Amino acid sequence: MQKKIQQAQILMDALPYIKQFRKQTIVVKYGGAAQINPVLKEKFAQDIVLLYLVGIKPVIVHGGGKKINSMLEKLDVQSSFIDGLRVTNEQVMEVVEMVLSGNINKEITTLLNHHGAKAIGISGKDANFIKAKPEDDGKYGLVGDITFVDKDIIKNLLKEKFIPVIAPVASGDDITHPGYNINADLAASKIAVAIKAKKIIFLTDTQGVLDKEGNLISSLDKDKIKKLKADGTISGGMIPKLDACLETIRGGVQSAHIIDGRIEHSILLELFTNDGIGTIIK
């Protein structure tokens, strides 16, 4: 009986947060171990379906770098990286789109639908809802810098009670253009700003932002981030992720969260508990 009482208390503790976020849109950037590990995939799907069933409107933007690497290797297609971005020629772009818009996107929608949601998978090419131009004047080939997001496409899907699952591939300028490979963090940020999301959550393979002793920094703002960049505490791959967070905050999103996707039910723990489990940027 005591265990049942504890379970009821957990639900009651979550109730104020459910009330607060009900009818609000939350963008989730899905990647890392949570996208690879079969157990974590299930837990992620359960979290998203619970949000959906209590009246929150999740929007999923996913990456897929590891599966892209694997497919490129299988097909013996060479690729390289500059500044952490995959240099994308037309041959690489064909594989990127096949993996992101095909394999991964449909796997996620199938999983969510199986657990009781109504998910629909799309890429930025669908209805031309994401448009882009070459990043840094084409330095990275077909890596794109988003110039336009048609927010009405996403809002209409949400209105019809769908969970949009978005592959970060953008349209080019003409019918023969192969499209653009978009960094998933930046795609999630642009989409969150365009649809005026309440929050954006980045699932990663770290606890969040860590100090020099390896301890979690639970809260950050623009000034703190600038200081931590300057002294080298924030470096490497965390820099573009935090830049994406700041972009969403400047665009009107209330808060951005970087959380550990390796923890089961990490999304629920971040949203529905007092302290959360990751780093929040306000």
C-alpha positions in Angstrom: 0.0 0.0 0.0 2.8 2.4 0.8 4.2 1.9 -2.7 0.8 2.8 -4.2 0.7 5.9 -2.0 4.1 7.0 -3.2 3.0 6.5 -6.8 0.0 8.7 -6.2 2.2 11.3 -4.6 4.5 11.4 -7.7 1.4 12.1 -9.8 0.3 14.9 -7.5 3.8 16.4 -7.5 3.6 16.5 -11.3 0.2 18.0 -11.5 1.2 21.7 -11.2 3.6 21.3 -14.1 1.0 19.5 -16.2 -1.4 22.4 -15.6 1.4 24.9 -16.4 2.4 23.3 -19.7 -1.0 22.1 -20.9 -1.8 23.4 -24.4 1.8 24.7 -24.7 4.1 23.6 -27.5 7.4 22.0 -26.6 10.1 21.3 -29.2 12.4 18.3 -28.5 15.6 17.8 -30.3 16.1 14.0 -30.3 19.5 12.5 -30.8 22.4 10.7 -29.2 22.1 7.5 -27.2 18.4 8.0 -26.7 18.0 7.6 -30.5 20.2 4.4 -30.7 19.6 2.4 -27.5 16.4 0.2 -27.8 15.4 0.7 -24.2 15.9 4.4 -24.3 13.9 4.6 -27.5 11.0 3.0 -25.7 11.3 5.4 -22.7 11.5 8.4 -25.0 8.4 7.3 -26.9 6.5 6.8 -23.6 7.6 10.3 -22.4 6.4 12.0 -25.6 3.1 10.1 -25.6 2.4 11.0 -22.0 3.0 14.7 -22.8 0.6 14.3 -25.7 -2.1 12.6 -23.7 -2.1 15.3 -20.9 -2.6 18.1 -23.5 1.0 19.2 -24.2 2.0 19.7 -27.8 5.3 18.1 -28.6 7.3 18.7 -31.8 10.2 16.4 -32.5 13.3 17.4 -34.5 15.8 14.5 -34.9 19.3 14.1 -36.0 21.0 10.9 -37.2 24.7 11.3 -37.5 25.7 7.8 -36.4 23.3 6.1 -38.8 24.5 8.4 -41.6 28.1 7.4 -40.9 27.2 3.8 -40.9 25.3 4.0 -44.2 28.1 6.0 -45.9 30.6 3.4 -44.8 28.4 0.6 -46.1 28.0 2.3 -49.5 31.7 3.3 -49.5 30.9 7.0 -49.9 33.6 9.2 -48.5 32.8 12.2 -46.3 34.8 14.6 -44.2 34.2 17.2 -41.5 35.2 20.9 -41.2 34.5 22.8 -38.0 32.3 19.9 -36.8 30.0 20.0 -39.9 29.8 17.2 -42.4 30.9 18.5 -45.8 28.0 17.4 -48.0 28.3 16.9 -51.7 25.4 15.6 -53.9 26.3 11.9 -53.3 26.5 12.4 -49.5 23.3 14.4 -49.6 21.5 11.5 -51.2 22.5 9.3 -48.3 21.8 11.9 -45.7 18.2 12.3 -47.0 17.7 8.6 -47.3 18.7 8.0 -43.7 17.0 11.1 -42.1 13.8 11.3 -44.1 13.4 7.6 -44.6 14.9 5.3 -42.1 15.1 7.4 -38.9 12.0 9.5 -39.4 9.7 6.6 -40.1 11.2 4.6 -37.2 10.3 7.4 -34.8 6.8 7.9 -36.1 6.1 4.2 -36.0 7.3 4.0 -32.4 5.1 6.9 -31.3 2.1 5.6 -33.1 2.6 2.2 -31.6 2.4 3.8 -28.1 -0.8 5.5 -28.8 0.1 8.9 -30.3 -0.8 10.3 -33.7 2.6 11.1 -35.2 3.4 12.2 -38.7 6.9 12.3 -40.2 8.0 15.1 -42.5 11.1 16.9 -43.8 11.7 20.5 -44.6 11.1 19.6 -48.3 7.4 18.7 -47.6 5.4 21.8 -48.6 8.7 23.6 -48.8 8.2 24.4 -45.1 12.0 24.9 -44.5 14.1 26.8 -47.0 17.8 27.4 -46.8 20.9 28.8 -48.4 24.5 27.5 -48.4 26.2 27.8 -45.1 29.2 30.2 -45.1 29.0 30.7 -48.9 29.2 27.0 -49.7 32.2 26.2 -47.5 30.6 22.9 -46.4 28.9 22.1 -49.7 25.2 21.3 -49.3 25.1 22.2 -45.6 22.4 24.8 -45.3 21.6 27.9 -43.3 17.8 28.2 -42.7 16.3 31.3 -44.3 12.6 30.4 -43.8 10.3 28.2 -41.7 6.6 28.1 -42.6 5.1 28.0 -39.1 1.6 27.4 -40.4 2.6 23.8 -41.6 3.5 22.8 -38.0 0.6 24.7 -36.4 -1.9 23.0 -38.7 -0.5 19.6 -37.8 -0.7 20.4 -34.1 -4.3 21.7 -34.6 -5.2 18.3 -36.1 -3.7 16.6 -33.0 -0.6 15.3 -34.8 2.9 15.1 -33.3 5.2 16.4 -36.1 8.4 14.4 -36.4 10.8 16.5 -38.5 13.9 15.5 -40.4 16.3 18.4 -40.8 16.5 18.5 -44.6 15.6 21.8 -46.3 14.4 22.7 -49.8 16.7 24.4 -52.3 15.9 27.1 -54.8 14.7 25.0 -57.8 13.3 21.7 -58.8 16.6 20.1 -59.6 18.3 21.1 -56.3 19.1 18.1 -54.1 18.2 20.0 -50.9 20.3 21.0 -47.8 21.6 19.1 -44.9 20.7 21.1 -41.7 22.3 20.8 -38.3 19.5 19.3 -36.2 20.2 21.6 -33.2 19.9 24.7 -35.3 16.8 23.3 -37.1 15.1 22.7 -33.8 16.0 26.3 -32.6 14.6 27.9 -35.8 11.4 25.8 -35.6 10.9 26.6 -31.9 11.2 30.3 -32.6 8.9 30.2 -35.6 6.1 28.4 -33.8 6.6 30.4 -30.6 7.2 27.3 -28.5 7.1 27.5 -24.7 10.3 25.5 -24.3 13.0 23.6 -26.3 14.7 20.5 -24.9 18.0 19.1 -26.3 18.6 15.4 -25.5 22.4 14.8 -25.3 24.9 12.3 -24.1 26.0 14.5 -21.2 24.4 15.5 -17.9 24.1 19.0 -19.2 26.6 21.9 -19.0 29.4 21.0 -16.6 31.8 23.2 -14.7 35.6 22.6 -14.7 35.2 20.0 -11.9 32.7 18.1 -13.9 29.7 19.2 -11.8 26.4 20.0 -13.4 25.5 23.7 -13.8 21.8 23.7 -13.3 21.1 27.2 -14.6 22.7 29.6 -17.1 22.0 32.9 -18.8 23.7 34.9 -21.6 26.2 36.6 -19.4 27.2 33.4 -17.6 27.6 31.5 -20.9 29.9 34.3 -22.3 32.0 34.1 -19.2 32.3 30.3 -19.3 33.2 30.4 -22.9 36.0 32.9 -22.2 37.6 30.8 -19.5 37.3 27.6 -21.5 34.8 25.9 -19.3 32.4 25.7 -22.3 34.2 24.3 -25.3 33.9 21.9 -28.3 30.5 20.6 -29.3 28.7 22.3 -26.4 29.4 25.8 -27.9 27.1 25.4 -30.9 24.4 23.7 -28.7 24.4 26.7 -26.3 24.5 29.1 -29.3 21.3 27.4 -30.5 19.8 27.7 -27.0 20.6 31.5 -26.9 19.1 31.9 -30.4 15.8 30.4 -29.2 15.7 32.6 -26.1 16.4 35.7 -28.2 13.5 34.6 -30.4 11.0 34.5 -27.6 11.1 30.9 -26.4 10.8 31.0 -22.6 13.6 28.5 -21.8 16.0 26.0 -23.3 17.0 22.8 -21.6 20.0 20.5 -22.2 19.4 17.2 -20.6 21.0 13.7 -20.4 19.1 11.5 -22.9 20.8 8.4 -21.4 18.6 8.7 -18.3 15.3 6.8 -18.6 12.3 9.2 -18.7 14.7 12.2 -18.7 12.1 14.5 -20.4 9.5 13.8 -17.6 12.1 14.3 -14.9 13.1 17.7 -16.4 9.6 19.0 -16.9 7.6 17.6 -14.0 10.0 17.8 -11.0 11.1 20.8 -9.0 14.8 20.7 -9.7 14.9 18.9 -13.1 18.0 16.9 -14.1 19.8 19.1 -16.6 20.9 22.7 -17.4 18.2 25.3 -18.1 19.0 28.4 -20.1 16.8 31.4 -19.5 
